[in-house]
């Protein structure tokens, strides 16, 4: 969702500051986890290396000064004071520079495992949490937007760990050390110039960067919008082709990218303003300090080595300051991205297991809807006082017009949602009182359109029970009457099915879905209009497989074509969320009610279609 626009130079609001602090507090346990001593040891060792590196860093210009004075003869005791000659001081200067780099690399090498562990655990926790969120949440969010939240959040954590801990922290430490050294080695005015220069620099950087942060936020929002349009279009590739809408889709995507382009140009231009202002402030401070040092040399109170040392210190502290604007902006953005990710982690799961919930124990497999009422929106009820009993081992069919509540019953059975009133029980156990995992294990679903993973046929069949042996996978494929087809393919079971299974026909996908469910071997089956999207001949073939699969199992079938459920043990007719009829096929036809009218209409349509086909 696009964030509300802020004023150009708006500082973080109290609410944003509070959110940033909460975000950082949530990150800390990943860096200092209880019970994992090795992580804490690595953090402490990295911090020690950091401090040692900065101590060597502030010593390096002093060694340089001593070497210059020893070579210039302006301070004859410059070399002997440290027990080293000019050559020795030069070597010590080189060793100090190497030591500074060495401790920096040691710090990074020690900490990298801590950082990568934190990234991995955060990414896994977020991914797992998204799967725990309810169906209601997922149908209101876009997959592309969720993937970007995770991607940017993890990158934000990575940036914050690397730059805040090992750039901003060390920079503050080094600036403090250099300021104290200037006051001790020279006088308070040197320190004041450095402090004032840095203060003005930081204030200017933060003020301009606040402006740039808002532009970056808008860029991210536009980037997400463009990404969602691209993913949505690619997922609906066939629909785009059907309607010849390639140009329309390209126009939509280009429109989003055009808005992104405008914001990207504005970001680049504002960066130029920031960089020049920073260079101006630093240069003025550097000139003032160097003029003061030059006057000291002319007055004889300072040596040429002191002049060189002042210059070296100023260059040493201003070089990392040059990245402060970028680092600050990225830290702000990282906090925003991390905040979005932690907000996602804080999103409560609408459906959760009751504390101490036991596993579902399925004996016979009887399913009972006891005066169930439900609505996705409280103001729009879908089911009204529905009571259905599905005896163990029998097949109950749900029929009715679109919107009558058929598929909703399937979602309630799988507990994608909880009933508003009444109860849904399996073998006398309310589905709200047992673990979701055990409930899902007990139910096999064959949907109208089986969606496959972009992997091999073997992977998709084995998904029903990942620990199954190859013989068991092939036996399931044989039972679903797809084994011979698979073997006819060049790569057999290793054939890739493409994204969402697009390389397979509708009937082939359904058979893979049936094989997957057979391998799962659940006591309860839910067939959600499993053949309504197929042609008549393929439907008949698939129906044979479905009937065989239902033997010995409790089956709830949601039907569009009534001919597929004529032999069901019980048919329940729904209309506007209420049961209007129930009974066996012959009894309902003889009754001359809603079902009989639906049967007559479909029969005449099928006869008309058959006669047209014969005439053709």
KEVEX-270833 format. One record per residue (C-alpha): z, y, x; residue number from 1; residue in one letter; chain. Coordinates in Angstrom, 2 decimals, m for minus. Example, Ala and Ser with C-alpha at 12.3 -4.5 7.8 and 13.67 -1.06 7.14 Angstrom:
<nodes>
- zz:yy:xx:i:aa:ch
- 7.80:m4.50:12.30:1:A:A
- 7.14:m1.06:13.67:2:S:A
</nodes>
This chain:
<nodes>
- zz:yy:xx:i:aa:ch
- 0.00:0.00:0.00:1:X:A
- m0.89:3.45:1.31:2:X:A
- 2.11:5.46:2.43:3:X:A
- 2.75:8.91:0.98:4:X:A
- 1.49:11.69:3.20:5:X:A
- 4.00:13.67:5.26:6:X:A
- 3.86:17.17:6.73:7:X:A
- 2.02:17.50:10.02:8:X:A
- 5.10:17.91:12.22:9:X:A
- 7.65:16.12:10.09:10:X:A
- 10.43:14.49:12.09:11:X:A
- 11.75:11.13:10.99:12:X:A
- 13.59:11.48:7.70:13:X:A
- 17.19:10.25:7.40:14:X:A
- 15.87:7.33:5.37:15:X:A
- 13.35:6.48:8.10:16:X:A
- 16.00:6.81:10.80:17:X:A
- 18.22:4.47:8.84:18:X:A
- 15.36:2.01:8.43:19:X:A
- 14.61:2.17:12.16:20:X:A
- 18.24:1.46:13.01:21:X:A
- 18.30:m1.48:10.62:22:X:A
- 15.08:m2.76:12.17:23:X:A
- 16.54:m2.57:15.69:24:X:A
- 19.76:m4.22:14.55:25:X:A
- 17.72:m7.10:13.13:26:X:A
- 15.86:m7.47:16.43:27:X:A
- 18.97:m7.62:18.63:28:X:A
- 20.05:m11.15:17.59:29:X:A
- 16.72:m12.45:18.90:30:X:A
- 17.52:m10.96:22.33:31:X:A
- 21.19:m11.96:22.36:32:X:A
- 21.32:m15.10:20.19:33:X:A
- 24.67:m16.79:19.64:34:X:A
- 24.97:m20.20:21.24:35:X:A
- 21.97:m19.79:23.58:36:X:A
- 23.51:m18.92:26.92:37:X:A
- 20.23:m19.25:28.83:38:X:A
- 18.75:m16.32:26.88:39:X:A
- 21.76:m14.12:27.65:40:X:A
- 21.64:m15.06:31.35:41:X:A
- 17.99:m14.09:31.54:42:X:A
- 18.63:m10.76:29.79:43:X:A
- 21.49:m9.92:32.19:44:X:A
- 19.46:m10.95:35.23:45:X:A
- 16.54:m8.82:34.03:46:X:A
- 18.85:m5.82:33.55:47:X:A
- 20.30:m6.33:37.06:48:X:A
- 16.81:m6.42:38.54:49:X:A
- 15.99:m3.26:36.60:50:X:A
- 18.98:m1.33:37.99:51:X:A
- 18.41:m2.55:41.55:52:X:A
- 14.76:m1.58:41.34:53:X:A
- 15.61:1.96:40.21:54:X:A
- 18.25:2.37:42.93:55:X:A
- 15.62:1.47:45.51:56:X:A
- 13.13:3.74:43.75:57:X:A
- 15.30:6.88:44.09:58:X:A
- 16.06:5.98:47.72:59:X:A
- 12.38:5.74:48.72:60:X:A
- 11.58:9.52:48.85:61:X:A
- 14.75:10.09:50.94:62:X:A
- 13.49:7.60:53.57:63:X:A
- 10.14:9.39:53.47:64:X:A
- 11.89:12.73:54.14:65:X:A
- 13.79:11.28:57.10:66:X:A
- 10.59:9.88:58.61:67:X:A
- 8.81:13.24:58.22:68:X:A
- 11.72:15.13:59.80:69:X:A
- 11.93:12.65:62.67:70:X:A
- 8.21:12.98:63.34:71:X:A
- 8.21:16.77:62.96:72:X:A
- 11.25:17.33:65.11:73:X:A
- 12.71:19.74:62.58:74:X:A
- 15.81:17.55:62.35:75:X:A
- 16.32:15.66:65.63:76:X:A
- 19.05:13.45:64.24:77:X:A
- 16.98:12.45:61.21:78:X:A
- 16.15:9.03:62.59:79:X:A
- 19.35:8.25:64.49:80:X:A
- 21.49:9.02:61.42:81:X:A
- 20.30:5.77:59.84:82:X:A
- 20.10:3.95:63.16:83:X:A
- 16.31:3.93:62.91:84:X:A
- 13.57:5.83:64.68:85:X:A
- 10.55:7.40:62.99:86:X:A
- 8.69:4.10:63.08:87:X:A
- 11.69:2.23:61.73:88:X:A
- 12.08:4.76:58.92:89:X:A
- 8.41:4.38:58.06:90:X:A
- 8.81:0.62:57.89:91:X:A
- 11.96:1.02:55.77:92:X:A
- 10.02:3.34:53.46:93:X:A
- 7.33:0.70:53.03:94:X:A
- 9.89:m2.07:52.48:95:X:A
- 11.64:0.10:49.84:96:X:A
- 8.37:0.67:47.97:97:X:A
- 7.68:m3.07:48.08:98:X:A
- 11.25:m3.80:46.96:99:X:A
- 10.85:m1.47:43.98:100:X:A
- 7.70:m3.32:42.89:101:X:A
- 9.28:m6.69:43.66:102:X:A
- 12.35:m6.10:41.52:103:X:A
- 10.13:m4.79:38.72:104:X:A
- 8.03:m7.95:38.77:105:X:A
- 11.15:m10.13:39.01:106:X:A
- 12.54:m8.33:35.94:107:X:A
- 9.33:m9.00:33.99:108:X:A
- 9.10:m12.63:35.15:109:X:A
- 12.69:m13.33:34.12:110:X:A
- 12.46:m11.57:30.76:111:X:A
- 9.02:m12.80:29.67:112:X:A
- 10.41:m16.09:28.33:113:X:A
- 13.04:m14.23:26.32:114:X:A
- 10.42:m11.94:24.82:115:X:A
- 7.97:m14.71:24.00:116:X:A
- 10.75:m16.79:22.44:117:X:A
- 11.68:m13.85:20.22:118:X:A
- 8.04:m13.34:19.18:119:X:A
- 7.58:m17.02:18.38:120:X:A
- 10.78:m17.30:16.35:121:X:A
- 10.01:m14.10:14.42:122:X:A
- 6.43:m15.16:13.69:123:X:A
- 7.57:m18.63:12.56:124:X:A
- 10.39:m17.21:10.44:125:X:A
- 8.01:m14.78:8.74:126:X:A
- 5.36:m17.45:8.17:127:X:A
- 7.94:m19.85:6.73:128:X:A
- 9.44:m17.15:4.53:129:X:A
- 6.04:m16.26:3.07:130:X:A
- 5.65:m19.88:1.96:131:X:A
- 9.08:m19.68:0.30:132:X:A
- 8.13:m16.64:m1.76:133:X:A
- 7.22:m17.20:m5.37:134:X:A
- 3.81:m17.61:m6.93:135:X:A
- 4.43:m14.31:m8.73:136:X:A
- 4.71:m12.53:m5.36:137:X:A
- 1.59:m14.13:m3.92:138:X:A
- m0.68:m13.38:m6.86:139:X:A
- 0.28:m9.70:m6.63:140:X:A
- m0.34:m9.43:m2.87:141:X:A
- m3.54:m9.77:m0.89:142:X:A
- m3.74:m12.43:1.81:143:X:A
- m5.44:m10.05:4.24:144:X:A
- m2.65:m7.50:3.82:145:X:A
- 0.05:m10.12:4.43:146:X:A
- m1.67:m11.43:7.56:147:X:A
- m1.93:m7.89:8.92:148:X:A
- 1.78:m7.27:8.26:149:X:A
- 2.66:m10.34:10.33:150:X:A
- 0.13:m9.53:13.05:151:X:A
- 1.18:m5.90:13.45:152:X:A
- 4.87:m6.74:13.13:153:X:A
- 4.75:m9.30:15.94:154:X:A
- 2.72:m6.93:18.12:155:X:A
- 5.27:m4.22:17.37:156:X:A
- 8.10:m6.43:18.59:157:X:A
- 6.15:m7.27:21.73:158:X:A
- 5.50:m3.59:22.44:159:X:A
- 9.09:m2.58:21.77:160:X:A
- 10.46:m5.24:24.09:161:X:A
- 8.12:m4.33:26.92:162:X:A
- 8.12:m0.55:26.70:163:X:A
- 11.45:0.44:25.22:164:X:A
- 13.46:m1.87:27.47:165:X:A
- 11.34:m1.59:30.58:166:X:A
- 9.71:1.84:30.34:167:X:A
- 11.88:4.23:28.35:168:X:A
- 15.22:2.79:29.54:169:X:A
- 14.26:2.80:33.25:170:X:A
- 12.70:6.27:32.87:171:X:A
- 15.93:7.73:31.48:172:X:A
- 17.91:6.05:34.25:173:X:A
- 15.59:7.37:36.94:174:X:A
- 15.53:10.92:35.54:175:X:A
- 19.33:10.96:35.50:176:X:A
- 19.54:9.75:39.10:177:X:A
- 16.95:12.26:40.35:178:X:A
- 18.65:15.16:38.55:179:X:A
- 22.00:14.28:40.14:180:X:A
- 20.36:13.94:43.58:181:X:A
- 18.75:17.37:43.26:182:X:A
- 22.12:18.93:42.47:183:X:A
- 23.80:17.12:45.38:184:X:A
- 21.09:17.47:48.03:185:X:A
- 19.90:20.98:47.12:186:X:A
- 21.64:23.02:44.43:187:X:A
- 22.21:23.23:40.70:188:X:A
- 19.07:25.34:40.15:189:X:A
- 16.79:22.49:41.20:190:X:A
- 18.50:20.23:38.71:191:X:A
- 18.27:22.87:35.98:192:X:A
- 14.52:23.34:36.51:193:X:A
- 13.98:19.58:36.31:194:X:A
- 16.19:19.21:33.23:195:X:A
- 14.61:22.19:31.41:196:X:A
- 11.08:21.07:32.27:197:X:A
- 11.72:17.55:31.04:198:X:A
- 13.46:18.83:27.90:199:X:A
- 10.52:21.10:26.98:200:X:A
- 8.10:18.31:27.82:201:X:A
- 9.93:15.80:25.63:202:X:A
- 10.30:18.22:22.69:203:X:A
- 6.61:19.14:22.83:204:X:A
- 5.60:15.49:23.15:205:X:A
- 7.75:14.40:20.23:206:X:A
- 6.60:17.26:17.99:207:X:A
- 2.89:16.65:18.57:208:X:A
- 3.36:12.90:18.43:209:X:A
- 5.03:13.15:15.00:210:X:A
- 1.79:14.69:13.77:211:X:A
- m0.19:11.91:15.42:212:X:A
- 2.09:9.20:13.97:213:X:A
- 1.17:10.25:10.44:214:X:A
- m2.53:10.08:11.33:215:X:A
- m1.95:6.63:12.81:216:X:A
- m0.18:5.47:9.66:217:X:A
- m3.14:6.57:7.58:218:X:A
- m5.41:4.78:10.05:219:X:A
- m3.41:1.56:9.61:220:X:A
- m3.54:1.86:5.83:221:X:A
- m7.31:2.34:5.99:222:X:A
- m7.66:m0.50:8.50:223:X:A
- m5.77:m2.81:6.10:224:X:A
- m7.96:m1.69:3.21:225:X:A
- m11.15:m2.38:5.18:226:X:A
- m9.82:m5.75:6.33:227:X:A
- m8.90:m6.76:2.78:228:X:A
- m12.36:m5.80:1.53:229:X:A
- m13.97:m7.88:4.29:230:X:A
- m11.80:m10.95:3.66:231:X:A
- m12.20:m10.67:m0.12:232:X:A
- m15.96:m10.47:0.25:233:X:A
- m16.17:m13.41:2.68:234:X:A
- m13.92:m15.61:0.52:235:X:A
- m16.25:m14.89:m2.39:236:X:A
- m19.39:m15.53:m0.32:237:X:A
- m21.06:m17.61:m3.03:238:X:A
- m20.38:m15.05:m5.75:239:X:A
- m21.87:m12.31:m3.57:240:X:A
- m25.00:m14.41:m3.13:241:X:A
- m25.22:m15.28:m6.83:242:X:A
- m25.35:m11.63:m7.80:243:X:A
- m27.40:m10.42:m4.83:244:X:A
- m24.57:m8.04:m4.02:245:X:A
- m24.84:m8.01:m0.22:246:X:A
- m25.81:m4.33:m0.21:247:X:A
- m22.95:m3.47:m2.58:248:X:A
- m20.42:m5.32:m0.43:249:X:A
- m21.78:m3.67:2.72:250:X:A
- m21.49:m0.27:1.04:251:X:A
- m17.88:m0.92:0.02:252:X:A
- m16.97:m2.09:3.51:253:X:A
- m18.81:0.76:5.21:254:X:A
- m17.09:3.27:2.92:255:X:A
- m13.70:1.96:4.04:256:X:A
- m14.80:1.98:7.69:257:X:A
- m16.15:5.54:7.31:258:X:A
- m12.72:6.74:6.23:259:X:A
- m11.21:4.81:9.13:260:X:A
- m13.73:6.43:11.51:261:X:A
- m12.72:9.93:10.40:262:X:A
- m9.06:9.21:11.04:263:X:A
- m9.86:7.58:14.40:264:X:A
- m11.77:10.72:15.51:265:X:A
- m8.83:12.89:14.47:266:X:A
- m6.51:10.64:16.46:267:X:A
- m8.66:10.99:19.59:268:X:A
- m8.85:14.77:19.30:269:X:A
- m5.10:15.13:18.79:270:X:A
- m4.57:12.99:21.91:271:X:A
- m6.50:15.55:23.97:272:X:A
- m4.24:18.32:22.67:273:X:A
- m1.18:16.27:23.58:274:X:A
- m2.38:15.39:27.09:275:X:A
- m3.32:18.97:28.05:276:X:A
- 0.00:20.37:26.79:277:X:A
- 1.93:17.75:28.73:278:X:A
- m0.02:18.48:31.93:279:X:A
- 0.58:22.23:31.53:280:X:A
- 4.37:21.86:31.13:281:X:A
- 4.74:19.40:34.02:282:X:A
- 2.56:21.49:36.32:283:X:A
- 4.62:24.66:35.67:284:X:A
- 7.86:22.78:36.43:285:X:A
- 6.37:21.22:39.56:286:X:A
- 5.17:24.62:40.84:287:X:A
- 8.58:26.23:40.29:288:X:A
- 10.46:23.49:42.17:289:X:A
- 7.93:23.41:45.01:290:X:A
- 8.04:27.23:45.37:291:X:A
- 11.85:27.04:45.57:292:X:A
- 11.60:24.34:48.25:293:X:A
- 8.94:26.30:50.18:294:X:A
- 11.18:29.38:50.19:295:X:A
- 14.04:27.21:51.52:296:X:A
- 11.83:25.93:54.35:297:X:A
- 10.79:29.50:55.21:298:X:A
- 14.43:30.58:55.18:299:X:A
- 15.40:27.70:57.45:300:X:A
- 17.83:26.15:54.96:301:X:A
- 15.49:23.23:54.23:302:X:A
- 13.29:21.10:56.44:303:X:A
- 9.67:20.14:55.95:304:X:A
- 11.00:16.70:55.07:305:X:A
- 13.02:18.26:52.23:306:X:A
- 9.87:19.93:50.94:307:X:A
- 8.02:16.61:51.05:308:X:A
- 10.95:14.82:49.39:309:X:A
- 11.08:17.32:46.50:310:X:A
- 7.36:16.82:45.94:311:X:A
- 7.74:13.03:46.11:312:X:A
- 10.58:13.04:43.57:313:X:A
- 8.67:15.30:41.17:314:X:A
- 5.56:13.11:41.36:315:X:A
- 7.72:10.00:40.96:316:X:A
- 9.33:11.22:37.72:317:X:A
- 6.28:12.96:36.24:318:X:A
- 3.95:9.96:36.54:319:X:A
- 5.86:7.85:33.99:320:X:A
- 6.40:10.96:31.85:321:X:A
- 2.64:11.11:31.39:322:X:A
- 2.87:7.99:29.22:323:X:A
- 5.82:9.24:27.18:324:X:A
- 3.71:10.53:24.29:325:X:A
- 1.84:7.27:23.98:326:X:A
- 5.00:5.22:24.38:327:X:A
- 6.89:7.34:21.83:328:X:A
- 4.07:7.13:19.31:329:X:A
- 3.72:3.41:19.81:330:X:A
- 7.47:2.92:19.53:331:X:A
- 7.47:4.85:16.27:332:X:A
- 4.51:2.83:15.05:333:X:A
- 6.08:m0.40:16.29:334:X:A
- 9.23:0.41:14.33:335:X:A
- 7.13:1.06:11.22:336:X:A
- 5.24:m2.22:11.67:337:X:A
- 8.43:m4.14:12.44:338:X:A
- 10.09:m2.53:9.45:339:X:A
- 7.28:m3.78:7.23:340:X:A
- 7.70:m7.28:8.65:341:X:A
- 11.49:m7.25:8.23:342:X:A
- 11.03:m5.89:4.69:343:X:A
- 8.83:m8.91:4.07:344:X:A
- 11.54:m11.14:5.51:345:X:A
- 14.02:m9.42:3.23:346:X:A
- 11.90:m10.05:0.16:347:X:A
- 14.03:m12.43:m1.90:348:X:A
- 12.57:m15.74:m2.99:349:X:A
- 12.38:m15.66:m6.78:350:X:A
- 12.70:m19.45:m6.92:351:X:A
- 15.37:m20.95:m4.68:352:X:A
- 17.43:m24.11:m4.57:353:X:A
- 20.89:m23.98:m6.11:354:X:A
- 23.68:m24.23:m3.52:355:X:A
- 24.27:m27.89:m2.72:356:X:A
- 21.39:m29.00:m4.95:357:X:A
- 20.76:m32.76:m4.75:358:X:A
- 17.37:m34.36:m4.35:359:X:A
- 15.49:m35.38:m7.48:360:X:A
- 15.92:m39.08:m8.20:361:X:A
- 12.91:m40.43:m10.05:362:X:A
- 13.45:m43.75:m11.72:363:X:A
- 11.15:m44.09:m14.69:364:X:A
- 9.44:m40.70:m14.45:365:X:A
- 10.07:m39.34:m17.94:366:X:A
- 9.24:m35.62:m18.31:367:X:A
- 10.85:m33.56:m21.08:368:X:A
- 10.23:m29.95:m22.11:369:X:A
- 13.23:m29.03:m24.29:370:X:A
- 12.61:m25.91:m26.41:371:X:A
- 10.93:m24.14:m23.49:372:X:A
- 10.02:m20.46:m23.71:373:X:A
- 8.44:m18.49:m20.87:374:X:A
- 6.49:m15.35:m20.08:375:X:A
- 5.17:m13.95:m16.82:376:X:A
- 6.12:m10.58:m18.27:377:X:A
- 9.12:m10.25:m20.57:378:X:A
- 7.03:m8.19:m22.98:379:X:A
- 4.30:m10.87:m23.17:380:X:A
- 5.61:m14.38:m23.88:381:X:A
- 3.28:m17.26:m23.03:382:X:A
- 5.22:m20.27:m24.30:383:X:A
- 7.33:m20.15:m27.45:384:X:A
- 9.88:m22.89:m28.16:385:X:A
- 7.76:m25.76:m26.80:386:X:A
- 9.24:m29.26:m26.88:387:X:A
- 7.28:m32.17:m25.40:388:X:A
- 8.40:m35.59:m24.22:389:X:A
- 6.19:m37.51:m21.80:390:X:A
- 7.54:m41.10:m21.72:391:X:A
- 7.56:m42.85:m18.38:392:X:A
- 4.20:m44.41:m17.51:393:X:A
- 2.35:m42.73:m20.38:394:X:A
- m0.35:m40.05:m20.47:395:X:A
- 0.10:m36.86:m22.46:396:X:A
- m2.82:m34.45:m22.74:397:X:A
- m2.46:m30.71:m23.31:398:X:A
- m5.38:m29.04:m25.07:399:X:A
- m6.03:m25.65:m26.58:400:X:A
- m7.94:m22.42:m26.08:401:X:A
- m7.65:m20.28:m22.94:402:X:A
- m4.34:m18.46:m22.81:403:X:A
- m2.55:m20.99:m24.97:404:X:A
- m0.12:m21.91:m22.15:405:X:A
- m1.53:m25.23:m20.88:406:X:A
- m1.66:m24.37:m17.18:407:X:A
- 1.64:m22.51:m17.46:408:X:A
- 3.36:m25.79:m18.33:409:X:A
- 1.96:m27.25:m15.10:410:X:A
- 3.32:m24.34:m13.07:411:X:A
- 6.74:m24.69:m14.69:412:X:A
- 6.74:m28.43:m13.96:413:X:A
- 6.09:m27.74:m10.28:414:X:A
- 8.67:m24.94:m10.51:415:X:A
- 6.45:m22.12:m9.38:416:X:A
- 8.43:m20.26:m12.05:417:X:A
- 11.64:m20.94:m13.95:418:X:A
- 11.72:m21.22:m17.72:419:X:A
- 13.05:m18.23:m19.64:420:X:A
- 14.72:m20.36:m22.29:421:X:A
- 15.27:m24.08:m22.74:422:X:A
- 14.97:m26.66:m19.98:423:X:A
- 12.44:m28.85:m18.21:424:X:A
- 13.82:m32.22:m17.13:425:X:A
- 12.61:m35.22:m15.18:426:X:A
- 14.57:m38.38:m15.90:427:X:A
- 17.30:m36.23:m17.38:428:X:A
- 17.58:m33.91:m14.33:429:X:A
- 16.89:m30.21:m14.86:430:X:A
- 14.27:m29.17:m12.27:431:X:A
- 16.37:m26.05:m11.56:432:X:A
- 19.26:m28.22:m10.36:433:X:A
- 17.39:m30.27:m7.74:434:X:A
- 15.74:m29.33:m4.44:435:X:A
- 12.22:m27.99:m4.62:436:X:A
- 11.11:m30.27:m1.80:437:X:A
- 12.13:m33.42:m3.68:438:X:A
- 10.53:m32.08:m6.87:439:X:A
- 7.25:m31.38:m5.10:440:X:A
- 7.35:m34.81:m3.47:441:X:A
- 7.58:m36.44:m6.90:442:X:A
- 4.54:m34.71:m8.41:443:X:A
- 0.91:m35.09:m7.45:444:X:A
- m1.55:m32.44:m8.56:445:X:A
- m5.33:m32.63:m8.89:446:X:A
- m6.48:m29.11:m9.81:447:X:A
- m9.72:m27.96:m11.41:448:X:A
- m11.04:m26.82:m8.05:449:X:A
- m9.64:m28.71:m5.08:450:X:A
- m9.31:m26.31:m2.14:451:X:A
- m9.58:m27.95:1.27:452:X:A
- m8.45:m26.79:4.69:453:X:A
- m11.11:m25.77:7.19:454:X:A
- m10.61:m28.99:9.14:455:X:A
- m11.87:m32.56:9.10:456:X:A
- m12.10:m34.85:6.08:457:X:A
- m9.48:m37.07:7.72:458:X:A
- m7.05:m34.16:8.04:459:X:A
- m7.55:m33.20:4.40:460:X:A
- m6.98:m36.71:3.08:461:X:A
- m4.02:m37.31:5.43:462:X:A
- m2.48:m34.04:4.21:463:X:A
- m1.10:m36.05:1.29:464:X:A
- 1.19:m37.88:3.73:465:X:A
- 0.80:m36.70:7.35:466:X:A
- 2.69:m39.70:8.76:467:X:A
- 0.32:m42.20:7.13:468:X:A
- m1.61:m44.60:9.34:469:X:A
- m5.38:m44.47:9.57:470:X:A
- m5.62:m47.68:7.56:471:X:A
- m3.59:m46.07:4.76:472:X:A
- m5.79:m42.97:4.82:473:X:A
- m8.94:m45.06:4.57:474:X:A
- m7.41:m47.19:1.78:475:X:A
- m6.75:m43.99:m0.22:476:X:A
- m10.34:m42.88:0.36:477:X:A
- m11.61:m46.26:m0.82:478:X:A
- m9.47:m46.03:m3.98:479:X:A
- m10.95:m42.59:m4.64:480:X:A
- m14.44:m44.05:m4.09:481:X:A
- m15.35:m41.67:m1.28:482:X:A
- m14.93:m43.95:1.76:483:X:A
- m18.58:m45.05:1.81:484:X:A
- m19.78:m41.46:1.51:485:X:A
- m17.58:m40.43:4.42:486:X:A
- m18.93:m43.24:6.60:487:X:A
- m22.50:m42.12:5.80:488:X:A
- m21.84:m38.76:7.45:489:X:A
- m22.79:m38.38:11.13:490:X:A
- m19.21:m37.65:12.16:491:X:A
- m17.54:m39.80:9.53:492:X:A
- m13.91:m38.90:8.95:493:X:A
- m14.17:m36.27:11.71:494:X:A
- m16.66:m34.23:9.65:495:X:A
- m15.56:m30.62:9.20:496:X:A
- m15.48:m29.56:5.54:497:X:A
- m15.83:m25.80:6.21:498:X:A
- m13.74:m23.00:4.81:499:X:A
- m12.27:m23.97:1.43:500:X:A
- m14.41:m27.16:1.63:501:X:A
- m17.70:m25.35:1.08:502:X:A
- m19.68:m28.00:3.00:503:X:A
- m18.89:m30.56:0.30:504:X:A
- m20.08:m30.68:m3.30:505:X:A
- m17.68:m30.19:m6.17:506:X:A
- m17.48:m33.91:m6.86:507:X:A
- m16.93:m34.75:m3.19:508:X:A
- m14.14:m32.20:m2.94:509:X:A
- m12.49:m33.63:m6.04:510:X:A
- m12.63:m37.14:m4.61:511:X:A
- m11.04:m35.91:m1.37:512:X:A
- m8.35:m34.29:m3.53:513:X:A
- m7.83:m37.54:m5.45:514:X:A
- m7.60:m39.50:m2.18:515:X:A
- m5.07:m36.99:m0.86:516:X:A
- m2.94:m37.38:m4.00:517:X:A
- m3.25:m41.18:m3.96:518:X:A
- m1.99:m41.19:m0.37:519:X:A
- 0.98:m39.08:m1.47:520:X:A
- 1.71:m41.80:m4.06:521:X:A
- 3.80:m39.69:m6.48:522:X:A
- 5.37:m41.15:m9.63:523:X:A
- 4.20:m38.17:m11.73:524:X:A
- 0.64:m36.82:m11.90:525:X:A
- m0.55:m33.44:m13.11:526:X:A
- m4.29:m33.24:m13.73:527:X:A
- m5.12:m29.59:m14.31:528:X:A
- m8.64:m29.67:m15.85:529:X:A
- m9.57:m31.79:m12.86:530:X:A
- m13.19:m32.40:m13.97:531:X:A
- m14.10:m29.37:m16.09:532:X:A
- m16.05:m27.75:m13.24:533:X:A
- m18.23:m30.82:m12.64:534:X:A
- m21.48:m32.02:m14.16:535:X:A
- m21.34:m34.72:m16.84:536:X:A
- m22.29:m37.69:m14.64:537:X:A
- m19.98:m36.67:m11.80:538:X:A
- m17.24:m36.04:m14.35:539:X:A
- m17.58:m39.59:m15.69:540:X:A
- m17.41:m41.04:m12.18:541:X:A
- m14.35:m38.96:m11.32:542:X:A
- m12.67:m39.85:m14.62:543:X:A
- m12.83:m43.52:m13.69:544:X:A
- m10.99:m42.72:m10.45:545:X:A
- m8.43:m40.58:m12.28:546:X:A
- m7.73:m43.31:m14.81:547:X:A
- m7.23:m45.83:m12.05:548:X:A
- m4.92:m43.41:m10.26:549:X:A
- m2.83:m42.89:m13.41:550:X:A
- m2.03:m46.60:m13.83:551:X:A
- 1.75:m47.06:m13.71:552:X:A
- 2.39:m43.34:m13.42:553:X:A
- 3.52:m40.62:m15.80:554:X:A
- 0.48:m38.38:m16.32:555:X:A
- 0.22:m34.90:m17.76:556:X:A
- m3.41:m33.89:m18.08:557:X:A
- m4.60:m30.42:m19.00:558:X:A
- m8.01:m30.89:m20.59:559:X:A
- m10.96:m28.71:m21.48:560:X:A
- m13.36:m31.49:m22.46:561:X:A
- m11.72:m33.51:m25.20:562:X:A
- m13.83:m36.59:m24.51:563:X:A
- m11.88:m37.07:m21.26:564:X:A
- m8.52:m37.46:m23.01:565:X:A
- m9.47:m39.42:m26.14:566:X:A
- m7.48:m42.43:m24.95:567:X:A
- m4.31:m40.47:m24.06:568:X:A
- m1.04:m41.83:m25.45:569:X:A
- m0.32:m38.42:m26.97:570:X:A
- m2.33:m35.22:m27.37:571:X:A
- m0.51:m31.90:m27.76:572:X:A
- m2.49:m28.99:m29.20:573:X:A
- m1.31:m25.57:m28.11:574:X:A
- m2.27:m22.23:m29.55:575:X:A
- m0.75:m18.85:m28.64:576:X:A
- 2.06:m20.62:m26.80:577:X:A
- 3.12:m22.83:m29.70:578:X:A
- 2.51:m26.47:m30.53:579:X:A
- 0.34:m26.62:m33.63:580:X:A
- m0.49:m30.33:m33.59:581:X:A
- 0.38:m33.50:m31.75:582:X:A
- m0.56:m37.17:m32.02:583:X:A
- m3.15:m39.70:m30.89:584:X:A
- m6.85:m38.86:m30.88:585:X:A
- m7.85:m40.86:m33.97:586:X:A
- m4.91:m39.57:m36.00:587:X:A
- m5.66:m35.94:m35.09:588:X:A
- m9.35:m36.29:m35.95:589:X:A
- m8.46:m37.88:m39.31:590:X:A
- m5.96:m35.06:m40.00:591:X:A
- m8.80:m32.52:m40.07:592:X:A
- m6.80:m29.79:m38.35:593:X:A
- m7.27:m27.68:m35.19:594:X:A
- m7.97:m30.63:m32.94:595:X:A
- m10.51:m32.08:m35.36:596:X:A
- m12.35:m28.74:m35.43:597:X:A
- m12.36:m28.57:m31.64:598:X:A
- m13.61:m32.16:m31.42:599:X:A
- m16.40:m31.54:m33.92:600:X:A
- m17.53:m28.41:m32.14:601:X:A
- m17.61:m30.04:m28.69:602:X:A
- m19.33:m33.15:m30.04:603:X:A
- m22.10:m31.08:m31.64:604:X:A
- m22.53:m29.07:m28.43:605:X:A
- m22.81:m32.25:m26.36:606:X:A
- m25.28:m33.77:m28.81:607:X:A
- m27.36:m30.59:m28.74:608:X:A
- m27.31:m30.60:m24.95:609:X:A
- m28.30:m34.28:m24.88:610:X:A
- m31.19:m33.81:m27.31:611:X:A
- m32.43:m30.82:m25.34:612:X:A
- m32.31:m32.85:m22.17:613:X:A
- m34.22:m35.71:m23.84:614:X:A
- m36.87:m33.36:m25.18:615:X:A
- m37.29:m31.83:m21.79:616:X:A
</nodes>
